[in-house]
Amino acid sequence: MRTLSFLCLFHAVLVLADPPAVVPVPPAKPGEWSEVKAATGRLLVLSAEPASKWVLIDDESADLRVFDGGKSAAFVAPAAGRFKVIVTGPEGNSTRVVVVVGDGPPGPKPPKPPEPPADELKARLKAAYDADTGADKRESKKLLVELYQQIVEKVLYQKVKGKIVPNPTIVTAKDLIERAQVVSESLIEADKLLGIRGVVAKELGMMFPTDGTLTDEQRKAAAALFSRFAVILSEF
C-alpha cells in the first residue's frame, strides 16, 4: 500500500505540478556524511552520474525509488527526521548522504580533538613566577630571558667568521654550569626570581647528573633546553 501511494504521489508531482528540483549527490567525502535538505512530505529527486546503486538504510518510514537507469532516485518522508542513503558508483566508490527532512534533529557532533599534553615545565615555571612577590619581577624575568639566550649564543656556541660553532672552552658539564653562573652574575642579582632559577637548576641537574665531557647531542639538548626556558618565560 505504501509503495502504491508513493508511486501515485510521484506520478501526480510529475504530471499535475512543476517537477521537483533535482539535487545532485554531493561529492564523496571519505568517512563523512554529506547533508541534503528536504521538506516533510515533499518529493526530493537526487541525481548521480554515472548510474549508481542506491540504498536507504536505518529507517522504514521513508521511501526511495530509483529510476532513469540508476542515475536518479526519488525520496519522500512523511515526517521530520534524518535518513541515510548510500550511493555506490560502478567502480565501487560510495557516497554517504543524510537527507534532513523538516526540522530533523542535528547529526552527531564530530569527536572533540584530544587535549594537547600538559607542559609540566611551563606549569612549574609559571607557578614559581606567580609565587614570587618581588615588585620588579617582570623586569627580572626579562633579564632571565636574556641570560638564557646568551648561554645558547655565547656559552654553548659562538659565531666564528659568520658560522655558529661549539664554544671550544666549554668542554664539560661543569664548564657549562660555571660559565652560566658568571654570565648570570653579570646580568641579574643573585636574589631575584629564586623560584624560577630553582626549577631551571633542577632541570639541568637531571640533564647533567654528573660532570663529564659534553657530547654533541648533550650540547644540542642543553641549547634546546635554555632556548625553551627563554621562550616560556617570555610568555609570562
C-alpha positions as CSV (number, residue, x, y, z in Angstrom):
1,M,0.0,0.0,0.0
2,R,2.8,2.4,0.9
3,T,4.6,1.7,-2.4
4,L,1.4,2.3,-4.3
5,S,0.8,5.6,-2.5
6,F,4.4,6.6,-3.2
7,L,4.0,5.9,-6.9
8,C,0.8,7.8,-7.1
9,L,2.4,10.8,-5.4
10,F,5.4,10.6,-7.7
11,H,3.1,10.5,-10.8
12,A,1.0,13.4,-9.5
13,V,4.0,15.6,-8.9
14,L,5.4,14.9,-12.4
15,V,2.1,15.3,-14.2
16,L,0.0,17.8,-12.3
17,A,2.6,20.2,-10.9
18,D,6.0,21.5,-11.7
19,P,8.6,18.8,-11.3
20,P,10.6,18.8,-8.1
21,A,14.1,20.3,-8.1
22,V,16.8,17.8,-8.9
23,V,19.6,17.8,-6.3
24,P,23.0,16.2,-7.4
25,V,24.5,13.8,-4.9
26,P,27.4,15.7,-3.2
27,P,30.9,14.6,-3.9
28,A,32.2,11.7,-1.9
29,K,34.0,12.6,1.4
30,P,35.8,9.6,2.9
31,G,34.4,8.9,6.3
32,E,31.8,11.7,6.2
33,W,28.1,12.0,5.6
34,S,27.0,14.9,3.4
35,E,23.7,16.6,4.2
36,V,20.8,17.4,1.8
37,K,17.7,19.3,2.9
38,A,14.1,18.2,2.1
39,A,10.6,19.3,3.1
40,T,8.3,17.0,5.0
41,G,6.0,15.0,2.7
42,R,7.5,16.5,-0.4
43,L,9.3,14.7,-3.1
44,L,13.0,15.1,-3.5
45,V,14.9,13.9,-6.6
46,L,18.6,13.1,-6.2
47,S,20.8,12.5,-9.2
48,A,24.1,10.8,-9.7
49,E,26.5,10.4,-12.7
50,P,27.2,7.7,-13.8
51,A,24.3,5.3,-13.0
52,S,24.6,4.1,-9.4
53,K,23.2,1.7,-6.8
54,W,21.0,3.4,-4.2
55,V,20.3,2.1,-0.7
56,L,18.2,3.7,2.0
57,I,19.2,2.5,5.4
58,D,18.2,2.8,9.1
59,D,14.5,3.8,8.6
60,E,11.4,2.2,7.2
61,S,9.2,5.3,7.3
62,A,10.8,6.9,4.2
63,D,10.7,5.8,0.6
64,L,13.4,5.8,-2.0
65,R,12.7,4.8,-5.7
66,V,15.4,4.6,-8.3
67,F,14.7,5.5,-11.9
68,D,16.5,6.6,-15.1
69,G,18.6,3.5,-15.1
70,G,20.1,4.4,-11.7
71,K,21.0,8.0,-12.5
72,S,18.2,9.3,-10.3
73,A,16.3,8.4,-7.2
74,A,13.1,9.9,-5.8
75,F,12.9,10.3,-2.0
76,V,10.0,11.2,0.3
77,A,9.4,11.0,4.0
78,P,6.1,11.8,5.8
79,A,7.7,13.1,9.0
80,A,10.8,15.1,10.0
81,G,14.0,13.1,10.6
82,R,17.4,12.2,9.3
83,F,17.5,9.5,6.6
84,K,20.8,7.9,5.4
85,V,21.3,7.0,1.8
86,I,24.3,5.2,0.3
87,V,25.0,5.8,-3.4
88,T,27.6,3.4,-4.9
89,G,29.0,4.1,-8.4
90,P,30.0,1.4,-10.9
91,E,33.6,1.4,-9.7
92,G,32.6,0.8,-6.1
93,N,33.1,4.3,-4.8
94,S,30.4,5.1,-2.3
95,T,28.9,8.5,-1.3
96,R,27.1,8.7,2.0
97,V,24.2,11.2,2.2
98,V,21.9,12.2,5.0
99,V,18.6,13.6,3.8
100,V,17.5,16.0,6.6
101,V,13.7,16.3,6.4
102,G,12.0,19.2,8.1
103,D,13.3,20.0,11.5
104,G,15.2,16.8,11.8
105,P,17.5,16.6,14.8
106,P,21.1,17.6,14.3
107,G,23.6,14.9,13.4
108,P,26.2,13.7,15.9
109,K,28.9,16.2,16.7
110,P,32.3,15.4,15.5
111,P,34.6,14.0,18.1
112,K,36.4,16.6,20.2
113,P,40.1,16.7,19.4
114,P,42.2,15.4,22.2
115,E,43.7,18.0,24.5
116,P,47.3,18.7,23.9
117,P,49.6,17.1,26.6
118,A,50.2,19.4,29.6
119,D,53.5,21.2,29.5
120,E,54.8,20.3,33.0
121,L,57.9,22.5,32.8
122,K,55.8,25.5,31.8
123,A,53.4,24.9,34.6
124,R,56.2,24.7,37.2
125,L,57.9,27.8,35.9
126,K,54.6,29.7,35.9
127,A,53.8,28.6,39.5
128,A,57.2,29.8,40.6
129,Y,56.8,33.1,38.8
130,D,53.3,33.6,40.2
131,A,54.5,32.8,43.8
132,D,57.3,35.4,43.6
133,T,56.4,38.6,45.4
134,G,59.2,40.8,44.1
135,A,57.9,44.2,42.9
136,D,60.3,44.1,39.9
137,K,59.8,40.5,38.9
138,R,58.7,41.5,35.5
139,E,62.0,43.2,34.7
140,S,63.9,40.4,36.4
141,K,62.1,37.9,34.1
142,K,63.3,39.9,31.1
143,L,66.8,39.6,32.3
144,L,66.5,35.9,32.8
145,V,65.2,35.6,29.2
146,E,68.3,37.5,28.1
147,L,70.5,35.3,30.2
148,Y,69.3,32.0,28.8
149,Q,69.6,33.4,25.2
150,Q,73.2,34.4,25.9
151,I,74.0,30.9,27.3
152,V,72.9,29.4,24.0
153,E,74.6,32.0,21.7
154,K,77.8,32.8,23.6
155,V,78.5,30.0,26.1
156,L,77.4,26.8,24.4
157,Y,78.1,28.1,20.9
158,Q,79.8,31.1,19.4
159,K,80.0,32.8,16.0
160,V,83.3,32.5,14.2
161,K,83.7,34.0,10.7
162,G,80.0,34.1,10.3
163,K,79.5,30.4,11.3
164,I,77.9,29.1,14.5
165,V,80.3,26.6,16.1
166,P,80.6,24.9,19.5
167,N,82.5,27.0,22.0
168,P,85.8,25.2,22.5
169,T,86.2,26.5,26.0
170,I,83.1,24.6,27.2
171,V,84.2,21.0,27.3
172,T,82.4,19.5,30.3
173,A,79.1,20.0,32.1
174,K,81.0,21.7,34.9
175,D,82.4,24.2,32.4
176,L,78.9,25.0,31.3
177,I,77.4,25.5,34.7
178,E,80.3,27.7,35.9
179,R,80.3,29.9,32.8
180,A,76.5,30.2,33.0
181,Q,76.9,31.3,36.6
182,V,79.4,34.0,35.6
183,V,77.0,35.3,32.9
184,S,74.2,35.3,35.4
185,E,76.1,37.4,37.9
186,S,76.7,40.0,35.2
187,L,73.0,40.3,34.3
188,I,70.8,39.7,37.3
189,E,71.1,40.0,41.1
190,A,71.5,36.7,42.9
191,D,68.3,37.0,44.9
192,K,65.9,37.7,42.0
193,L,63.4,35.0,40.9
194,L,64.9,32.3,43.0
195,G,61.9,30.0,42.5
196,I,62.3,30.0,38.7
197,R,66.0,29.6,39.0
198,G,65.5,26.6,41.3
199,V,63.2,25.0,38.6
200,V,65.9,25.6,36.0
201,A,68.7,24.2,38.2
202,K,66.6,21.1,38.8
203,E,66.1,20.5,35.1
204,L,69.9,21.0,34.5
205,G,70.6,18.6,37.3
206,M,68.5,15.9,35.6
207,M,70.2,16.6,32.3
208,F,73.7,16.5,33.8
209,P,73.6,14.3,36.9
210,T,77.4,14.1,36.9
211,D,80.3,16.1,35.4
212,G,81.7,14.7,32.2
213,T,82.7,15.7,28.7
214,L,79.8,17.2,26.7
215,T,78.8,15.2,23.7
216,D,77.4,16.9,20.6
217,E,74.0,15.6,21.5
218,Q,74.2,16.9,25.0
219,R,75.3,20.3,23.8
220,K,72.3,20.4,21.4
221,A,70.0,19.2,24.1
222,A,71.3,21.9,26.6
223,A,70.9,24.6,23.9
224,A,67.3,23.5,23.3
225,L,66.5,23.5,27.0
226,F,67.8,27.0,27.6
227,S,66.0,28.2,24.5
228,R,62.9,26.7,25.8
229,F,63.4,28.4,29.2
230,A,63.6,31.7,27.3
231,V,60.5,31.1,25.2
232,I,58.4,30.0,28.1
233,L,59.4,33.0,30.4
234,S,58.8,35.5,27.6
235,E,55.2,34.4,27.5
236,F,54.5,35.3,31.2
